[in-house]
């Protein structure tokens, strides 16, 4: 696995706490862009090239996670969720609390099943019935190491699952961030200003995309994100026919129309460009979920926007699975589309 990709996957950065990822993005984009800044909202905005037109390419830096809410007198930590997380995947997981004095390892626990009543065994344990054990003896002991409102991430993990299949924490949307760096590295001289934007707070309302696209006011935008792969048990093909390793996904509609609805002109441009350049691709029609594209295309007087998505298994879980080949096809199609524009 590319060490830069591993570094980005492992970095901490729940919504609103993206500074570590932003630092990586700024450093890497400075290698290929003419200018890079971190704006007042925390977005990393890089610029490359000159011309009358402005094209914005973005990927979001934030990941779903948890936040310290309360510490009991016994030293156990209660938390809130930041972003969409299924309560069923939380129990027993190791987490890292990003405290001021250093990382604190914790285990998410709850009442043991042996002590549960029958009615308790037949229901999903809610996150507010769980706690994090950091080995503290008391509230005072815990407060020596952690503070209220410290961010909590799933324990970093990343590597090669098999062949071109990789795994890691927060592929949504760190693999999009990695693709953004590669797009700007490989993009040759164009007759336009190209803006690469690593956005904040996507998982909690697409907020960084709103402020950055308003500031840039591009003539065209591309959001690079992840999407739900349907090639694992439990998912019907009619719900998602997308497969990991079968190429970048050209998103047409999100959240049954509540998200971005890509125009016919942009849809045809992406598909024709992919076919012309023999880029492996899939068509993505999303019934649920949306990307930064949903916010960008409604900004100002309306910004023509396309979405390129990378299929992943187990999104918003402690570990996701994706194909590096799909990341590469997303990079290739984004570059060809920019050149076409």
Order of alpha helices (4+ residues) and beta strands (2+ residues): alpha-alpha-beta-beta-beta-beta-beta-beta-beta-alpha-beta-alpha-beta-beta-beta-alpha-beta-alpha-beta-beta-alpha-beta-alpha-beta-beta-alpha
